[in-house]
Amino acid sequence: MRYTVVETDFGDEETKNFGKRDEFVSLTSLYEIKTLATISGDFENTENEDPVSECAPPPVFAESNEKWLAIAVEDDVSIFAISFDLQHLFTQPFRAGSCICGIGWLGDSHILAVVTTSMDVLFLSAESQTVITALNFPSTTPCKRAFVSSDVLDDICCLSVARQDGEIITLRIPEWSVLTGPSKESVLASCKESLQGAQITRAVSKWSINYLVCTGNLLIQ
C-alpha cells in the first residue's frame, strides 16, 4: 500500500469529517484542537499488494524542526512546511519494501535523513523536493528501529543513527554552513559531494537503545 493521499484545509468541514472530541476544558486557558492534515492509503493502486500485509497497521514516524515536518508511513515520506498553518509540500515515495525504520532532520536545515532496515540512509531535501543522495551504513544485521539525532559543532554536522540493539553509527559532515546557506545554485551538488565524503564511525552500546540525543562529540541515550 502506498500512503500518498494527503488531505489538508478542512476548514468548517472538520467536525463533519472527524466528529466531535471529548476535550479537556480549562477556564483559564485558551486553545484550539484542529485536524490539520490526514494521510491515507491509495486504495486505487493496489494491484500488486499482498492481502495479508494489509491486515497489519503500517509503521509511522514523525519528526519536525523549526521549519519542516516529516511524516513517514511505510515506504512514503510526506513533507510539510510549518508556519502559522501546515502546508503539504510533497510526498516522496521510496522503493516498495524499503521498510523505513527511522527519520530525522539534520539540525534546523531542509535535509532529512531517512533510514531503512538495510541501513541505507537516504538524504531528502525539503526545499528542492528531491533525494540528494543515499549512503549504506556498515552493518551485519537488519535494523528494526533507528533513532536519529544530529547536532552542529564548529561547522561540522554530526549525524548519529542508533539501532535498537545498541549499535551506533555517526556521520561527520564538514562545512555545514555552506550546505545550508542561502545560495541554491549548486547546493544539491555540494550536499551530495559532502555527504558521500563524510567520515563514518561505528560504536556499540552495552545496553539496548530506546532514544538518542547527539550533542556534537557526545551521545546521550
N, C-alpha and C positions, 0 to 999 in steps of 0.2 A: 504494500500500500504506500502510495506517495502522499505525503502530508503537505500539499502545496496550495490548498484552498484557504486563503486568508481573507477574513471579512473585518471591516472597521466602520467607523462612523454610523453607529446605530441610532444616535440622536434620541428622539422621543419614542422610538420603537424598542428601546432597550428592555423595558419592563414587559412589553408584549412578547418579546422573543425569549426572555430568560426568567420571567416570573418575578414575584416579589421575594425579598430576602428577609430573614429574621436578623435584624441588625441590632447591635448594642447601641443604646440611646444614652447620651450624656448631655445634661442640660448646660454644662459649662464648655463643651467642645463643639466646634463647627467643622464638619467634614462631609464628604460625599463618597459613596461607593458606586462605581460605574464600570461597566464592561467596555473596555477599550478595543479589544480585538479577540477574534476566535480563530483557531487553526484546526482544520478538519481534513479528513482523508478525501482523496479524489476517487469517488466511487464510480466515476465514468471511465476510469482507466485501470481496470483490474483483470485484464485478460490473462496475464501470466502469474497471477497471485496464487499462493498456496492457501487453500481454505483453512487449513489447520493453524497457520500462522496468524490468521485474523482473529483468533479467539483470545490471544494474549494482548494486553494493552501495550502500546509502544513505549519505549524509554523516552523520557522528556528531560532536557537540560536547559537551564536559562541562566544567562549572565548579562550584567549591564555595567556600564561605566557612566561618566557624566553626560555623554552624548548619544550612546548607542545601546540598544537592547538586542540580544540574540536569543532565539528560542530554537533548539534543535529537537525535532521529533523524528525518531528512527533515522532515516538517511537524508533528511531535508533540514536546512537551516534557514529560518526566516529572520531578516534583519529589519529593525525599526529604528527610526530617529526619535530621540527624546527631546521634547521642548515643552511648551505648555500643554501639548497633547501628544498622542502617539501616532506616528506616521509610518505605515508599512512601506519600505523601500523596494525590497525584492526578496525572493526565496531562492536559495541556491540548492539545487538537487545534487546530491553526490551519488556515486555509483551504487546501485542496488546491492545490498548485502555488506555495505561498508561498516555498519554497526558502530555508529558514533557512541563513544563511552565517556566523553567529557569535552567541554569547551571553555574558553577563557579569553578575555580581551588582553592585549598587551598594553598595560597601563591604561591611560586615557586616550589611546590612539584609535585609529579606524581599523586596526588589524586584529582579526580574531583567529585564535588557534583552535583547530578542530582535530580532536584525537579519535582514532578508530581502534578497534580491538586488536588489529595487527600492528599497532603502534606507528601507523602512518600519521603524520602531523601535517595538516593542510592549513595554509595561511590564506584567509579570506579578507579582502578589502571592502569595507562598508562604503567608502567613498567612490571607489572605482567599480564596485559591484562585480567583482571577479575574483577568481582564485589566483593568488600571486604565484605560489609555488607549493611544493609538497616535499617533505623530508620523511625518511624512515628512521625512527629511533631504534637503536640496537636493543633487542630483547629476545628471549628464548621461548616465551610462552605468551598466549593471547592475553590481552588486558580486559578485565571485566568492568573496571571502573577507574577512570582517570581524574585526578584532582589537579586543576591547572591554576597556577598563580604566577604573578610577574611583578617586577619592581625595576625601577631605573636608578642606577647609581653611577655617577661620573660619566654620563652619556653612554652607558652600557645598559642595555635592557637584558635582565636575567629572567628567562622563562623556565619555570620548573614544572615538570609533569610527574606526578606521583601516582603510582599504581596502588591498587588496594592491597597488594601483597608486600608492600614496603619498598619496592624498587623506585628510585627517584632519578630522573634524567633532567639535566639542566642545560639550557642553550643560552650562550652569552652572545648577544648581538651588539656589535660596536657601532659608533657614530649614529646613535639613535635619533638625535635631533634632526639629522639630515633626512632620515626616512620619514619622519612625521612633520616635516616643515611645510610651509605654505606652497612651495613650488611643486606642481603636479606633472610637469612635462616628462620627467624621467623617473618619477617616484616608483613606478612598478618595476622598472629595470633595476633601480638601486636596491629596492627591497628584496627582489629575487636574488641578486648577487650577494647581498649581506646575509640573508637568511641561509643560503646554501653554503656560505663560507664561515658560518658561525661555529664557535667552539662548543663541543658537546662533552659533558662529563656525566659519569654514572656513579650512583651511590646506592646503598641498600640499608634500610632501616631495620632495627631489630623487632619493631612492632608493626602490626597492621595499621594502615593509614585510613582515617575517616575524613581528614581535611588537611589542607596545606596552605601556609602563608609564606610567600617568598619576600624577604626584605633585603634584596641585594645579595650580599655574601652569606646571609643567614637564612635558614629554613626553619619554620616553626610548624610543628604538627600536633 
